[in-house]
Amino acid sequence: MHEAGIAESVIVAVERRVKSGEIQGRLRRVFLRVGTLQAVLRDNLEFLFGVLSRGTLLEGVELVVEPVEARGLCGGCGREFVIHELWFLCPACGSTDVALVSGDELLVAEVEIE
Ligand SMILES: [Zn+2]
């Protein structure tokens, strides 16, 4: 499952930073920015994180998923717009020359320590 793999990667990445001493203190929450193009089920991801983190250094830590809306930038007319589907055209000029500005991210934005 997509969400289980993501939860696992977050646990491994944060555990590594705790072990290396980069993160010190008792973790409370981990904030994860997830682009809407990742098509992640937010509740599912938060739930699986709770299950998979049992027995790890992240046991009891809350995962907070922060959705990042997908945005495109048109190379034709320079307009920036919100992307609602995986197949996108510029709504202003119809160009397919669109660069993704945001929406495919998957990164730990912040950790909160007690
Ligand atoms: Zn355009």
py3Dmol code that shows the C-alpha trace and the ligand (Angstrom):
import py3Dmol

protein = """\
ATOM      1  CA  MET A   1       0.000   0.000   0.000  1.00  0.00           C
ATOM      2  CA  HIS A   2       1.159   3.496  -0.970  1.00  0.00           C
ATOM      3  CA  GLU A   3       0.494   5.078   2.463  1.00  0.00           C
ATOM      4  CA  ALA A   4       2.256   2.275   4.380  1.00  0.00           C
ATOM      5  CA  GLY A   5       5.399   2.802   2.302  1.00  0.00           C
ATOM      6  CA  ILE A   6       5.324   6.536   2.973  1.00  0.00           C
ATOM      7  CA  ALA A   7       4.750   6.052   6.714  1.00  0.00           C
ATOM      8  CA  GLU A   8       7.660   3.613   6.799  1.00  0.00           C
ATOM      9  CA  SER A   9       9.978   6.062   4.991  1.00  0.00           C
ATOM     10  CA  VAL A  10       9.096   8.881   7.386  1.00  0.00           C
ATOM     11  CA  ILE A  11       9.757   6.678  10.420  1.00  0.00           C
ATOM     12  CA  VAL A  12      13.123   5.555   9.049  1.00  0.00           C
ATOM     13  CA  ALA A  13      14.148   9.117   8.093  1.00  0.00           C
ATOM     14  CA  VAL A  14      13.217  10.662  11.439  1.00  0.00           C
ATOM     15  CA  GLU A  15      14.703   7.767  13.450  1.00  0.00           C
ATOM     16  CA  ARG A  16      17.980   8.291  11.607  1.00  0.00           C
ATOM     17  CA  ARG A  17      18.032  11.968  12.620  1.00  0.00           C
ATOM     18  CA  VAL A  18      17.261  11.090  16.239  1.00  0.00           C
ATOM     19  CA  LYS A  19      20.052   8.491  16.331  1.00  0.00           C
ATOM     20  CA  SER A  20      22.559  10.894  14.760  1.00  0.00           C
ATOM     21  CA  GLY A  21      21.708  13.476  17.433  1.00  0.00           C
ATOM     22  CA  GLU A  22      20.337  15.931  14.893  1.00  0.00           C
ATOM     23  CA  ILE A  23      17.014  15.812  16.708  1.00  0.00           C
ATOM     24  CA  GLN A  24      17.260  15.964  20.487  1.00  0.00           C
ATOM     25  CA  GLY A  25      14.541  15.739  23.092  1.00  0.00           C
ATOM     26  CA  ARG A  26      11.234  13.953  23.136  1.00  0.00           C
ATOM     27  CA  LEU A  27       9.369  14.129  19.876  1.00  0.00           C
ATOM     28  CA  ARG A  28       5.726  15.072  19.939  1.00  0.00           C
ATOM     29  CA  ARG A  29       4.673  15.619  16.377  1.00  0.00           C
ATOM     30  CA  VAL A  30       6.073  15.236  12.909  1.00  0.00           C
ATOM     31  CA  PHE A  31       4.700  17.459  10.153  1.00  0.00           C
ATOM     32  CA  LEU A  32       4.719  16.017   6.678  1.00  0.00           C
ATOM     33  CA  ARG A  33       4.011  18.104   3.590  1.00  0.00           C
ATOM     34  CA  VAL A  34       2.321  16.029   0.959  1.00  0.00           C
ATOM     35  CA  GLY A  35       1.522  17.365  -2.499  1.00  0.00           C
ATOM     36  CA  THR A  36      -1.974  16.632  -3.741  1.00  0.00           C
ATOM     37  CA  LEU A  37      -0.514  14.889  -6.799  1.00  0.00           C
ATOM     38  CA  GLN A  38       0.808  12.184  -4.473  1.00  0.00           C
ATOM     39  CA  ALA A  39      -2.822  11.077  -4.124  1.00  0.00           C
ATOM     40  CA  VAL A  40      -2.309  10.140  -0.495  1.00  0.00           C
ATOM     41  CA  LEU A  41      -5.235   9.302   1.763  1.00  0.00           C
ATOM     42  CA  ARG A  42      -4.433  11.540   4.680  1.00  0.00           C
ATOM     43  CA  ASP A  43      -6.372   9.719   7.440  1.00  0.00           C
ATOM     44  CA  ASN A  44      -5.012   6.427   6.253  1.00  0.00           C
ATOM     45  CA  LEU A  45      -1.422   7.710   6.336  1.00  0.00           C
ATOM     46  CA  GLU A  46      -1.796   9.175   9.842  1.00  0.00           C
ATOM     47  CA  PHE A  47      -3.353   5.938  11.087  1.00  0.00           C
ATOM     48  CA  LEU A  48      -0.701   3.703   9.517  1.00  0.00           C
ATOM     49  CA  PHE A  49       2.054   5.879  10.954  1.00  0.00           C
ATOM     50  CA  GLY A  50       0.613   5.214  14.427  1.00  0.00           C
ATOM     51  CA  VAL A  51       0.537   1.470  13.804  1.00  0.00           C
ATOM     52  CA  LEU A  52       3.940   1.147  12.125  1.00  0.00           C
ATOM     53  CA  SER A  53       5.761   3.360  14.614  1.00  0.00           C
ATOM     54  CA  ARG A  54       5.012   1.005  17.527  1.00  0.00           C
ATOM     55  CA  GLY A  55       8.251  -0.372  18.898  1.00  0.00           C
ATOM     56  CA  THR A  56      10.314   2.323  17.155  1.00  0.00           C
ATOM     57  CA  LEU A  57      11.739   5.609  18.482  1.00  0.00           C
ATOM     58  CA  LEU A  58       8.650   7.302  17.083  1.00  0.00           C
ATOM     59  CA  GLU A  59       6.131   5.364  19.107  1.00  0.00           C
ATOM     60  CA  GLY A  60       3.479   7.744  20.454  1.00  0.00           C
ATOM     61  CA  VAL A  61       4.520  10.553  18.109  1.00  0.00           C
ATOM     62  CA  GLU A  62       1.708  12.113  16.117  1.00  0.00           C
ATOM     63  CA  LEU A  63       2.013  12.498  12.348  1.00  0.00           C
ATOM     64  CA  VAL A  64       0.371  15.614  10.961  1.00  0.00           C
ATOM     65  CA  VAL A  65      -0.160  15.585   7.216  1.00  0.00           C
ATOM     66  CA  GLU A  66      -0.213  19.026   5.582  1.00  0.00           C
ATOM     67  CA  PRO A  67      -1.561  18.935   2.043  1.00  0.00           C
ATOM     68  CA  VAL A  68       0.185  21.128  -0.520  1.00  0.00           C
ATOM     69  CA  GLU A  69      -1.972  22.060  -3.496  1.00  0.00           C
ATOM     70  CA  ALA A  70      -0.590  21.338  -6.923  1.00  0.00           C
ATOM     71  CA  ARG A  71       0.292  24.433  -8.949  1.00  0.00           C
ATOM     72  CA  GLY A  72       1.486  24.774 -12.494  1.00  0.00           C
ATOM     73  CA  LEU A  73       3.256  27.573 -14.341  1.00  0.00           C
ATOM     74  CA  CYS A  74       2.473  28.064 -18.018  1.00  0.00           C
ATOM     75  CA  GLY A  75       5.515  28.497 -20.283  1.00  0.00           C
ATOM     76  CA  GLY A  76       3.265  30.029 -22.921  1.00  0.00           C
ATOM     77  CA  CYS A  77       1.628  32.919 -21.075  1.00  0.00           C
ATOM     78  CA  GLY A  78       3.307  32.852 -17.664  1.00  0.00           C
ATOM     79  CA  ARG A  79       0.141  32.269 -15.702  1.00  0.00           C
ATOM     80  CA  GLU A  80       0.320  30.246 -12.478  1.00  0.00           C
ATOM     81  CA  PHE A  81      -2.714  28.146 -11.623  1.00  0.00           C
ATOM     82  CA  VAL A  82      -4.008  25.368  -9.384  1.00  0.00           C
ATOM     83  CA  ILE A  83      -3.929  21.904 -10.906  1.00  0.00           C
ATOM     84  CA  HIS A  84      -6.884  19.661 -10.190  1.00  0.00           C
ATOM     85  CA  GLU A  85      -6.057  16.659 -12.333  1.00  0.00           C
ATOM     86  CA  LEU A  86      -2.979  14.758 -13.396  1.00  0.00           C
ATOM     87  CA  TRP A  87      -3.421  15.865 -17.010  1.00  0.00           C
ATOM     88  CA  PHE A  88      -3.120  19.617 -17.139  1.00  0.00           C
ATOM     89  CA  LEU A  89      -3.421  22.423 -19.659  1.00  0.00           C
ATOM     90  CA  CYS A  90      -3.080  26.140 -19.000  1.00  0.00           C
ATOM     91  CA  PRO A  91      -6.615  27.453 -18.334  1.00  0.00           C
ATOM     92  CA  ALA A  92      -5.724  30.828 -19.830  1.00  0.00           C
ATOM     93  CA  CYS A  93      -4.161  29.900 -23.179  1.00  0.00           C
ATOM     94  CA  GLY A  94      -4.573  26.107 -23.438  1.00  0.00           C
ATOM     95  CA  SER A  95      -0.812  25.491 -23.684  1.00  0.00           C
ATOM     96  CA  THR A  96       0.598  22.116 -22.622  1.00  0.00           C
ATOM     97  CA  ASP A  97       3.927  23.770 -21.820  1.00  0.00           C
ATOM     98  CA  VAL A  98       3.297  23.728 -18.081  1.00  0.00           C
ATOM     99  CA  ALA A  99       5.934  23.327 -15.390  1.00  0.00           C
ATOM    100  CA  LEU A 100       4.940  21.893 -12.048  1.00  0.00           C
ATOM    101  CA  VAL A 101       5.500  24.493  -9.309  1.00  0.00           C
ATOM    102  CA  SER A 102       4.262  22.389  -6.398  1.00  0.00           C
ATOM    103  CA  GLY A 103       2.158  19.329  -5.709  1.00  0.00           C
ATOM    104  CA  ASP A 104       4.586  16.435  -5.967  1.00  0.00           C
ATOM    105  CA  GLU A 105       6.367  17.043  -2.680  1.00  0.00           C
ATOM    106  CA  LEU A 106       6.651  14.578   0.103  1.00  0.00           C
ATOM    107  CA  LEU A 107       8.853  15.891   2.842  1.00  0.00           C
ATOM    108  CA  VAL A 108       9.155  16.191   6.563  1.00  0.00           C
ATOM    109  CA  ALA A 109       8.599  19.900   7.130  1.00  0.00           C
ATOM    110  CA  GLU A 110       9.128  20.116  10.853  1.00  0.00           C
ATOM    111  CA  VAL A 111       9.360  18.114  14.033  1.00  0.00           C
ATOM    112  CA  GLU A 112       7.932  19.327  17.325  1.00  0.00           C
ATOM    113  CA  ILE A 113       9.815  18.516  20.482  1.00  0.00           C
ATOM    114  CA  GLU A 114       8.530  18.632  24.051  1.00  0.00           C
TER     115      GLU A 114
END
"""
ligand_1 = """\
1
ZN
Zn -0.915 29.787 -20.623
"""
view = py3Dmol.view(width=600, height=400)
view.addModel(protein, "pdb")
view.setStyle({"model": 0}, {"cartoon": {"style": "trace"}})
view.addModel(ligand_1, "xyz")
view.setStyle({"model": 1}, {"stick": {}})
view.zoomTo()
view.show()
